[in-house]
Amino acid sequence: MYLNCFAEVKELTKELVQVPSIVKTAGEAEIAKRVHQFYSELPYFQANPDQLLLQRTVDDEIERYNVLAMVKGTKGNSKRTIILMGHLDTVGVDDFGTLKEYAFDPDRLPQLLREMDLGDEINRDIDSGEYMFGRGALDMKSGVAGHMWLIRYFSEHPEELDGNIIAVSECDEEDNSHGIISALKALKEWKEKYDLEYIAAINADYSTPYHAEDENRYVYFGTIGKLLPTFYVVGRETHVGQAYGGLNPNLIVAELTRLIELNPELCDEAQGEVTIPPMSLKQSDFKDAYTVQTPIAAYAYYNVFTHSMSPREIMAKMKEKAVEAFENVIAYANDSYKRFCEMGGHTFTKLPWQVRVYTWEEFYQRLSTIHGEKFEEHLKKFIAEMDRNDPTLDLREFNVRIVGETFKWERDKSPVIVLFNSSTYFARIEMTGRTEEERLLLASVKEAVEVVQDHSDKPIVTKMFYPYISDSSFMALGDEWDELAALERNTPAWGRKYAHPVADIAAINVPVVNIGTYGKDGHKLTERVHMKHTFEHIPNITYQTIKRLLA
């Protein structure tokens, strides 16, 4: 059966887009309540209110919610359960400039963009009438709308399911994933309460063409992983008139970026697919005003994607790059000084700098060995007070400040690099068919794609890794326990500001597939979703997959 869902999914999408739900704003709570209201008005949930939950996020600095809705099939007595997932929040709209007030207006926005003449491709897409524009239309409210439609459909036809489906509409995907981390706890509770057997998760996050001539539509098994290696660099300050009397940490950071940014050697390959190379997301020193003194310290962090590498392997590779950067800067500084001396007729003596690189685990252990319990208690108190006094402080900044405070206890004040992880960890999930659940999901999705391909004039292609970070990473562990322990030991804020929810994930631990929205320019002014594929084909691929998994 092929579902006629286009018009209703389109209308639901428009309703969701019109709610400004920018991450870390009150809009996140508003849109969750809208979704909850949609479900609560369905006769099924009026008869089964305990299967609908508006869940406030746990240990969060602002008020926001997830929505969980479960339909229990009546075809048989199976406990097998599929999780549908999608996020409700969006990135901000500053990029819209003078059009900010229209960013969430799919009716008015296209014409206003047309008047800006943003290029032939965008003008063609506007004129075609095939796309819906607006912040969140592609990423990814149209995916949530499709799941809402399917939950309504199955609530009216539970006899088609030998098992259950749960739709999770989560907040905070665009920042620190409070939403899905909290939702895991609810899923774990429902697993115990209803004796559920989770077998798969279907995300509906967005996809785009890989290049201008790419007409494929994509379904992705598994997902890419992400780590944020961060380098805290302490130099030796000096007056600019004594350039060789110090070592500028900005120079070391610049060399780190040269070695890491866009370096294909740091790409990760698995199953014939390759990650994008690392990129710098921030580099800065700590000077807050102009002086003619060089900075004392600086830091940088880099986005690193993974398909097969574990956190331990990434940290090892990044430490190698830190050592290489330090060696290169020392050699460069000595060569520069030598040539300067030759030009000025001065006597050259080799500069005193030596390579010093630690991981956070190594650096903390070093200071703990030197200072003992006094140091450990001081750092615990510092972390607790910082969290209490500034609960909204960015997680990355929080970790950096911990390392900065720690360095005050270092007796050796010579230049050093401390390497650590400073952000939410997104696990890689690779599907190889090693388990029965993986084999069943792989086969079911491929069969579903074949059915819907007959209704699509564009090729629908399956790939093995969703290429963007997403909440799919929280549906399975991805790595062995000892690898995750290594991650813990190298994240300064672990246990206070952040902890990867290993136990909660282990209770779910299912293979994942992204059967998601399709369009162009996610996170851009011209964000748009292709309506035919997203409002019709995607719900049907998801429907066909569910029917095969819960046959």
N, C-alpha and C positions, 0 to 999 in steps of 0.2 A: 504494500500500500504506500502511496506517495501522498504526503500531507499537504493540504492547501492552507498554508500558514502565512503567506507573504504579507497580506494587508494587516493582520493583527500584530505580527511581530514589528512591522513598520510603525504602527501606532504606539505600541509599547516603547519602542526605542525612542521615538520623539518625546514621549512623556518623561522618560528618564533623562534624556539629554537636557531638557528644559529645567531640570533641577541642578543648580550650580553646586556640585559636590567636590570642590577642590580639596585635596588632601590637607588635613590639619585645619579644617574650617568647620563651622556648624553645619554646612551642607552635607557632610558625611552622615550625620545623624538624621537629617531630614530625608535624604533619599532612602536610607534603610527603613525608615518608618513608612515611606510610600510603598516600598516593595512588600513590607509586612502587611500593610493594609490590603494590597492586591490579593495576597494569599488568604488573609482572614475573611475576605468576602466570598471566597469560594465555598460552596456547600460542603465539600469534603473536609475542609479544615474547621468549619463550624461544627461538624459532627466529630472531628478528631483534633481538638485544640491542643492536645499534648504533643502533637506531631509538628507543631509550628512554634518557632522560638525567635524572639527578638533578643539577642544576646549582647549585652554591653561588653566591650573589650576589657580584658584583664590587665591590671597594672599599667593603665594608660594615662597620659597627662591631660587628655581631653575626652569629652563625652562623645562617643560614637559607637556604632552597633554593627553586628552581623545579623543576617537573617538565615535561618535554617528551616527548610520545609521538606517533610518526608511523606511520600506516598507508598503505602504498602500494597503490594500486588496480591491479587486473590486467585490467580490461576493455579497456584500450588502452595506448598508450605515452605518453600526455600527461604533461607535467611540471607541469601546472597544479595549484596547491596552495592549499588553504583553511586558514586559521589559526582554530582555536577557542580562546577565551581566557576565563579567569575567575580571580578572586583567592581565596586560601585564608585570608587573615588577617581578623580582625574588629576592631571598636573594643572598648574596655574594657567592664567590667560594673559599674562603681561605681554606675550608676543603678539597679541591682537591689537595692541596700541590703542588708537582711537575707536576701534571696533569692539573693545572689551565688553560693552553692554550687549552686544549681539552674539557673543561667543557661544551662547547656549540657545540660540534661536535658529533652528534648521530652516525655517521658512524665509527669514529675512537675510540671513548671512550670505547665501550664494550670490544674490544680486549685488550686494555690497562688495564682495570679492571680485565679481566680474568687472565692476567699475574701476578696480585697482589695476586691472590688466597685469596679472601676475605670471603670464606666460601662456603659450599656446596649449600645452597639455592641460593645465588647470582650466582654461577657458573651454576647451573641448569637453572636459568632464562635467563642468557646470551646464553647458548647453545640451549635453546628452540626456540629462535628467535621470542618469543611472546611479547617481551618488547622493547620499545625505551628508551635508556638511555640519560641523559643530564640534566643540570640545567634548570628547567622550563618545562621539558617535561610533568611531572605530575602536578606540581603546577605552573601555570595551563594553559600553552599555548595550550595544546591539547584541552582544553575546549573552549578557544577562537576560535581556528581553526574550531571546530564543529559549532559554532555560525556563523562564517564567511561563511561556506558552506551553512548553512540553509538560511542566508540572500540572498545569491546568488540564491539558489533554489527558494525561494518565490518571489524574484525580477523577476524571469522568469515565475512564476506561481501565480501571485497575485489573480487570480480568485478563488484560493482555500481558501482565507481568507475573512471572514466577520468581518473585523476589521484590526488592525495594529500590527506590531511587530517593536520594536526598540532594536537594539543591542548596548550595551554600553561596550566599551573596555577601562577600566580605568587604570590609573597608581597608584603608591604609596599605594597599599594595604598592603605591607609588613612593612610600617613605620607608618605614621600618617593619612592615608586615605584622603590626599588632593584630590586624583582623584575622588572618589565617592562623596565626599562633594561638589566638583565643578560640577560634572555631575548632581547632584540634581537640581542645578540652571537651567541647560539647559533643563532638563526634565520638570521642572516647566514652563519654557518659552514655550516649545513646547506644553505642555498641554493647555495653554491659546491660543497660536497661531493657533493650529489645532483642538481645541475643543476636546481633547482626554479624554477618561475615562480609567484610569489605573486600571487593574483588577488583575494583578499578576506579580511577578518577578521570573525568573528562573535563578539561578546562576549555574555555571559549575565548582565550585571549587572541589578540589580533595578529595578522600576518600581512605582508606587503610584497610587491614584486621585488625580485633581486636586481633587476636592471630594467631599462626603459622598454626593452623588447620582450620582457618576460610576461606571458599571458597565463602562466600556470596558476592554479589555486592550490594551496598547500594544506595538508594535514600532517601533524608532527607527532611521532611517538617519542616518549621520553622528553628530556629538557636539558638545556645547557646549565652548567653550574657557574657560580661566580664567587670570587674572593676579592677583598680589597687590601692588598698588601700596602702597608704604610711605613714610611721611613722618617724617623725623627733624627735629624742631623745636627750635631753640635760641632761648631767650628772653634776658631780662636779669634776673638775680636781684635781689631786694630784700627788705628786712624788711617784714613785713606792716603795720607801723606807718607805712611810707612806700609805700603801695600804688601811687602813680603814679610812683615812682622806678624802676620796672622794667616788664618785659613778661612776663607769665606764659605759658610755653609751653603749659600746660594749657588756657588760654583759646583759643589758636590751634587746638589739637587739637580742642577742643569745636566750634569753628566749622567745621573740616574735616568733622567727623562730621555736623553739621547740613546741610552742603551736599551731602554724598555719600550718606549713608545713605538708602535707599529713594527715591532721586531718579529718577523715571521718565525724565528727560532723559538719563540715563546707561545706560538699557536699550539693548540692541542687537537689531535686527530683521533677519531674512532669511527669505525664502520664507513670509512670513505668520506667522512664529513669533517671539515676543519673549522675551528673557531676563528673569529676575528682576533687579531693580535691585541695586546694590551694597549690601553690609552691612559694618559694622565687626566685625572679628574680635578686635581687641585695641587698647587705648589705655592708655598708662601713662607715668608720669614715671620718673626714675632715682633718686629719693630712697629710701634704704633705712632711714631712721629719721625720727622726728618732729623738726622744727625749725620756727622761725617765719620761716625764709627760704623764698621761693618757689623752685620747682625751676629748675635751670639749663637742663635739656632734657627733652623728652618725645618719644614716638613713637606712631604708630598705623598699622595696616594694614587694608586693606579688600578683601573678596572682590569681584572684578569678572568677570562672565560675558560671553562673547562668542559671537556667531554669525558676524559678518562683519568686525568690527574687528580690525586687526592690533595687535601690541604697541606699535608706534610711535604709532598713533592713540590707544591707551589712555593712554600716557604723556603725550601732548599734551593730552588732555582733563583728566587729573589735574593737570597743571601749571597749566592754566587755573583749576581749582578751588583750587589752592594760592594762586595770586595773588589770586583773589577772596576767599578766607578771610583772607589777610593784610591786604588793603585794608579788609575789613569790621571786623576787630579794631582796626586803627589808628583807623578812624573812630569806632568804639564807645568806645574808650579816651579819645579826645579829647573826645567828646561828654560822657562821664561826668565827666571831669576839669573841663570847663567848667562843668557844672552844680554840681559839688562846690565849685568856687571861688566861684560865685555865691552858694551857700548859706552859705559861711563868710566871705564878704567878702574873698576873696583875689584877687590878680591872676592871670588865666589867661594862660599861654604855651603854645603848641602843643607837644605831646610830640614827641620827636626821631625817632620810629621811621619807618623807610622799608621798603618792600617789597623783600625779597631772597629769590628762589626759584631754585634750581638743580636740574637733573637730576643724577644721580650722574655721568654722563658729563661734564657741564659742570663740576661741582665738582671732580672728579678732575683734569680738564685744567687748571683754574684753578690748583690747588696744584702740579701738575707743572710748569707754566710758571714759577711763582714760585720753587719750591725745587729743581726738576730731579731729577737721578738720586738724590740723597740721600733725598728724600721717597719716591720710587718703591721704592727698595731697602728702606727702613724698613717700608713698608706690606707688601711681599712677605714680609719676615721676620716681621712681626707676625701676618699671616694664617697662615703656616706653623706658627708656634709655637702659636697658638691651636688650630689643628686637631690638632696633635700632642699638646698637653697636655689637650685636652678633646674627644676624637673623637666623643662622643655629643651634643655641644651641638646644640640645635635649630637647623635651617638658618636660620630667620627671625631668631633671636637672634644667630646668627653674622654675618649681614649687618648687623644693627643695630650690633654692636660694631665692625665695620670702619668704618662711617661715623663712629661716635663717636671712634675713634682718629684718623681723618683730620681731624676738626675741630680737633684739638689743633694742627695745622699752619696753621690759618687765622689770619692776622694781624688781619683785621677781625672783631672779636668781637661785632658788632651782631647782633640777631636774624636768623635765617635759617631757611628750610625747604629740606631736601635730599630729593628724590624719587627712589625707586629701586624695583626689584623685589626681593623678599626670599625667594621661595619657588619651588618646582618649577613649571615652566610646563606648562600643559595646552593643547595646540593645539586650535583649533576645526577640525572637519572637516565641510565642507559638500558634499553630494552633489547635483549639478545635472544629471547625465547627460552631462557634457562629454566623457567618455572611454568607450570600449567596455566597459571593466571596470565602470564605474559603471552604465551602461545595463543590462548583463547582471545585476548584483546587484539593481538596482531591480526589474527584471522578474521575476527568480527568486523574490525574497522575496514580492512581491505575489501571484504564482501559488501559492506555498506557503501563504500566509495564506488564500487562497480555498479551498484543499483542506481545511485544518484548521477553517475557519469552520463547515463542515457538522457538525463534531463538538462545537462549543462553543455553549453557550446564551447567551453574552455576546459582544457585538461585539468583533472584533479589529481595531484601528485602527492605521494606519501614520502616523508623524510624521517630520519631517525633522531633528530634533536631539534626541539623548539629553540630558535636562535636568540631569543631575548629572555632576560631574567623574568621570572613570574612566580606566582604562588604555587605552581605545580611542584616546585622544589621542596615543598613541605609535606608532600604526600608519601615520600619514601626516604629512607636514610641515605642512600646513595653511596656511603662509605662504611667501612668497618668501624667498630666501636673505638679501637685504638687510634684511628685516624681522627675521629671526632674529639678524642681526648687531647690530641696534639693541637687541634684548633682551640680548644678551651685554654690550654696553657699559654697560648700566644695571643689571646685577646684580653687586654688589660681590664676592661670593664665587665668581664664575664662574671655572672652571678649577682650583679647589682643592676646595671643598666641594660644588660643583654645576656641571654643564654640561649643557645640553640635548643629547642624543645625536643631533645632526643627521645625521651620516654614517651611523650605524646605521639610523636611521629611513628615510633615503633609499634604503637597500638593500631595504627592505620596501615602504613607500609604496603602500598598497592602500586601496580604499574599505572602509568599515566599516558594520556594522549591529549593533544590539543586539537580539537575540532572547533576552530574559531573564526572570528570575523575576518573579512578581507577588505582591504581598501588601500589608501595611500596617505602618506605624510602624518603618521602618528606623532603626537607631541608637537605638531607644527600648526601655524595659522590656518593652513589649508587642509587640515585633517578631514578625511571623508571616508565613508564606508560604502562599498558597492552593495546596493540594496538587493538585487536579484540573488546574488550568491549568498549573502549573509542572512537575509530574511527568509529565504526559501530553501536553498541547498543545504546550508549548515544545519538547521534544525532537522532536516530529513536524514542527513548522514548520522547525526546524533541519535535520532529515533531508530534508524535501522541497526545501529550498533547496540543500543539498549535492548532491542528485541532479540538480537542474537545472543547477547550475554545472559539474558534472563529468559531464555526460551523454555 
